[in-house]
Structure formats: C-alpha cells, structure tokens
Amino acid sequence: MAIGFVSLVGAGPGDPELMTVKGLRRLREADVVVYDALMSTALLHECRPDAVLIDAGKRAGQHLLSQHAINALLVAQAGAGRAVVRLKGGDPYIFGRGGEEALALTAAGIAWEVVPGVSSISAVPAYAGIPITYRGIASSVAVVTGHEDSTRCVSTINWNALAQATDTLVILMGLGRLTAITAQLIAAGRPAHTPAALITHGTTAGQETLIGTLATIAEDSIRTHLTPPAMLVVGDVVRLHAELRWFDVLI
C-alpha cells in the first residue's frame, strides 16, 4: 500500500486571509484535513468537496480527541496512502504540539513537512496597534504560556527572572490565571504601573483590546467579562496603542 504524506500547516491567528500561500495550496490538495478549534472555519471552504474533514476540537479543557488519538489518526490516515493536512491555529511549532505530532509521524515512518503559520505572538499585538519591539523603547521580547501542562506539580516558568529580563512580555493563554500572573510579576520587581494590554479574539471581527497597567489589568478583565482566547502584552510599547490602533477603527 502506498504511504501518504502529512503537512503540519499553520492556519494563522484567526483572520483567514493571514493563511500562507503554501498552506492554502496544501489545504486545497488534501484528501484529509484534521483541524483544531482555534482557527477560522472559513478556511475549510477551501478544501476539496470530497475531502474528509475531521474536527480535533482542541480548546483548553475541551478536547474532542486526545493528543495520543490525534497522533494515531495522522499515522493511520497517511498510512492508508492519503495526503493529510493537520491544520493548526497560529504556527504548528509555537505552543501547538506540532513537534509531538512530527515525532509520532517519524516513529511510524511517515513522511511529513511543516508549513509555518503567522503566529499570534506578533500578529495579535500588531492588529491591536502594539509593535512588540520599537527602537528606543523595546529591543527584547519574551514569550510565555500562561497555561502550563496540567500534569506538572511545579511551574517551570521562572517568573522572577522574566519580570525584569526583557522589555516586552507576551503571555498567551493566561486569562484564567491573570490575577496570579500579574501578582507574580509585580512581586518579582516589575513596576505595578507598567502598561499592559489584554487582547481577546485577536485579528477577528470580535477582537477587543483592554488597556491598563500591570496592577489593574486583571481586575479590569473581570469587570468587562472578556473571554478567551486572550493575550497579555506587558511593557512600554503598549503606550503606542492610542496612536497606532487601526484594526478596531476599520471594523
């Protein structure tokens, strides 16, 4: 039996027009598409009419398929000789478990490739009018997940070091722990008055941007009932939002 091929494709941060040309080509060619929840379903209209579409539905705490089951599914579909696209929000290798899927495919002898996607790390702040670097203001950036592996008893994130190590902090998937995260950063020496922005549903028509400080942003988010997916940006670059905001003005 012929062995198929798997493309681990980044769907981008939410706006379907941010899909890469190569990713779109692979999507249109695919026999099977295994897709995540955090992506625009408009992209599925690009698939062939006869393509098999499988919802892997991965949101925090709400997984239709376990990671082990997804790995096995990719191996089985490609092993049956099919061209498979694993469509993942953002970029497959940035908090997307693409590396785990690639290792499973390698172990099974399945050929695969990675088609990088536009990451929310840069795209979401850009849509909110916040450049994460800016000459004279920020020349370093750290990216952190606010939602760690639930099987770990102890956090692997050194918040004490991160608090003052970089000009800009970008924290993904941290809405549920926002109070704890901001308190840790302040306790570790990041000034409480540091500008902070909480951006939800970035690059989509539902995008909302809440501006505050490290001391106020968690309480403000509770009061305004913001919902995930969300990103926290901490640093002086947030001050540029007032002048550089563009997307929410257009929509």
C-alpha positions in Angstrom: 0.0 0.0 0.0 1.3 3.5 -0.8 2.3 5.6 2.1 0.8 9.0 2.3 2.2 12.4 3.4 1.3 14.7 6.3 1.6 18.5 6.2 1.6 20.2 9.6 0.1 23.6 8.5 -0.3 26.8 10.5 -3.7 28.4 9.9 -2.6 31.7 11.3 -4.0 33.7 14.3 -7.7 34.0 13.3 -8.1 36.2 10.2 -8.4 33.6 7.4 -6.6 36.0 5.0 -3.4 35.6 7.0 -3.1 32.0 5.9 0.2 31.5 3.9 0.1 30.8 0.2 1.8 27.4 0.7 -0.6 26.4 3.5 -3.6 27.3 1.3 -2.2 25.2 -1.5 -1.7 22.2 0.7 -5.2 22.6 2.1 -6.7 22.6 -1.4 -4.8 19.4 -2.3 -5.6 17.4 0.8 -7.5 14.1 1.0 -8.0 14.5 4.7 -7.9 17.6 6.9 -7.6 17.3 10.7 -8.3 20.7 12.2 -8.3 22.4 15.5 -10.9 24.7 17.1 -8.7 27.8 17.3 -8.8 28.7 13.6 -11.2 30.2 11.2 -13.7 27.7 9.8 -13.8 29.8 6.7 -10.6 28.0 5.7 -12.5 24.7 5.4 -14.4 26.1 2.4 -11.1 25.9 0.6 -11.0 22.2 0.9 -11.9 19.8 -2.0 -15.6 18.8 -1.9 -14.6 15.2 -1.5 -12.0 15.8 1.3 -12.6 14.2 4.7 -12.8 16.9 7.4 -12.1 15.7 11.0 -12.6 18.1 13.9 -9.9 17.6 16.6 -11.5 20.4 18.6 -8.6 21.3 20.9 -9.5 24.1 23.4 -8.3 24.3 26.9 -10.1 21.6 28.9 -12.3 20.7 25.9 -10.6 18.2 23.7 -12.7 16.1 21.3 -9.6 13.9 20.7 -6.6 13.4 23.0 -3.2 14.2 21.7 -2.4 10.5 21.5 -5.5 9.9 19.5 -4.6 12.7 17.1 -1.2 11.3 16.6 -2.6 7.8 15.9 -5.2 9.3 13.5 -2.5 11.1 11.4 -0.4 7.9 11.2 -3.5 5.8 10.2 -4.7 8.3 7.5 -1.2 8.8 6.0 -0.5 5.0 6.3 -3.6 4.4 4.1 -1.9 6.5 1.4 -3.7 9.8 1.8 -2.4 13.3 1.7 -3.2 14.7 5.1 -3.2 18.3 6.4 -3.0 18.8 10.1 -4.5 22.3 10.3 -3.4 24.1 13.5 -4.1 27.6 14.7 -1.2 30.0 14.6 2.1 28.2 13.9 2.4 24.4 14.5 5.6 24.7 16.5 4.6 27.5 18.8 2.5 26.1 21.7 0.8 23.9 19.1 2.2 20.5 19.9 3.3 20.2 16.3 6.6 18.8 17.5 4.9 16.0 19.2 2.9 15.1 16.1 6.1 15.3 14.0 7.9 12.9 16.3 5.0 10.4 16.2 5.0 10.5 12.4 8.7 10.0 12.3 8.4 7.0 14.6 5.8 5.5 12.3 7.9 6.0 9.2 5.5 8.6 7.7 6.9 11.4 5.6 5.9 14.9 6.7 6.6 18.6 6.4 5.9 21.8 8.4 4.3 24.8 6.8 4.8 27.6 9.3 1.9 29.9 10.0 1.6 33.6 11.0 1.9 33.5 14.8 -0.5 35.3 17.2 2.6 36.4 19.1 3.3 39.2 16.6 0.0 39.4 14.6 -2.4 39.9 17.5 -0.5 42.9 19.1 0.0 44.3 15.6 -3.8 44.2 15.0 -4.2 46.0 18.3 -1.8 48.7 17.4 1.1 47.5 19.5 4.5 46.7 18.0 6.2 44.3 20.3 9.6 45.9 19.5 10.2 49.6 18.9 13.5 51.5 18.6 14.3 53.3 21.8 11.5 51.6 23.7 11.8 47.8 23.4 14.6 45.8 21.9 13.8 42.4 23.6 10.8 40.2 23.8 9.9 37.1 25.9 7.0 34.8 25.0 5.4 32.7 27.7 2.4 30.4 28.1 0.1 31.3 30.9 -1.4 27.8 30.6 1.1 25.2 31.5 0.9 21.4 31.3 -1.7 20.4 33.9 0.3 17.3 34.8 3.2 19.3 36.3 3.1 19.8 40.0 5.5 22.8 39.9 5.7 25.6 37.3 8.7 25.6 35.0 8.3 29.3 34.3 10.8 31.5 36.1 8.5 34.5 36.7 11.1 36.1 38.9 13.7 36.2 36.1 11.1 37.1 33.4 9.8 40.1 35.3 12.8 42.2 34.5 14.6 40.2 31.8 13.0 41.8 28.7 11.4 45.0 27.6 8.2 43.3 26.4 6.4 40.3 27.7 3.9 38.4 25.6 1.8 36.0 27.6 -0.5 33.6 25.8 -3.5 31.6 27.2 -3.2 33.3 30.6 -6.7 34.8 31.1 -7.7 32.2 33.7 -4.6 32.9 35.7 -4.3 36.6 35.1 -4.5 37.7 38.7 -1.8 35.3 39.8 0.5 36.1 36.8 0.3 39.9 37.3 0.9 39.5 41.0 3.9 37.3 40.4 5.4 39.8 38.0 4.9 42.7 40.4 6.3 40.7 43.4 9.4 39.9 41.2 10.1 43.6 40.6 8.2 44.6 37.5 6.7 48.1 38.4 3.0 47.9 39.1 2.4 50.9 36.8 3.9 49.1 33.8 1.5 49.5 30.8 -0.4 46.3 30.0 -2.8 45.3 27.2 -5.2 42.4 27.2 -6.3 41.4 23.7 -9.0 38.9 23.1 -10.1 37.2 19.8 -7.2 38.8 18.0 -7.3 39.5 14.3 -11.0 38.6 14.1 -14.1 40.8 14.0 -14.6 40.0 17.7 -11.2 41.5 18.7 -11.3 43.5 21.9 -8.3 45.4 23.5 -8.3 46.4 27.1 -5.6 48.8 28.2 -4.4 49.2 31.7 -1.4 48.6 34.0 0.1 45.5 35.5 -1.7 46.4 38.7 -5.2 47.0 37.2 -5.5 44.7 34.1 -6.7 41.6 35.9 -9.4 43.3 37.8 -10.5 45.2 34.7 -10.7 42.0 32.7 -13.1 40.5 35.3 -15.3 43.6 35.3 -15.5 43.7 31.5 -16.2 39.9 31.2 -13.6 39.3 28.5 -13.4 35.7 27.1 -10.6 33.6 25.7 -8.6 33.3 23.5 -6.6 36.1 25.1 -3.1 37.5 25.1 -1.4 39.8 27.6 1.2 42.2 26.4 3.3 44.0 29.2 5.7 46.8 28.5 6.1 50.4 27.4 5.2 49.5 23.8 1.6 49.3 25.0 1.6 53.2 25.2 1.8 53.2 21.3 -1.7 51.7 21.1 -3.5 55.0 21.2 -1.7 56.3 18.1 -1.2 53.1 16.2 -4.6 51.4 16.6 -6.1 50.7 13.2 -8.0 47.4 13.1 -10.7 48.2 15.6 -11.2 51.5 13.8 -11.8 49.8 10.5 -14.2 47.2 11.8 
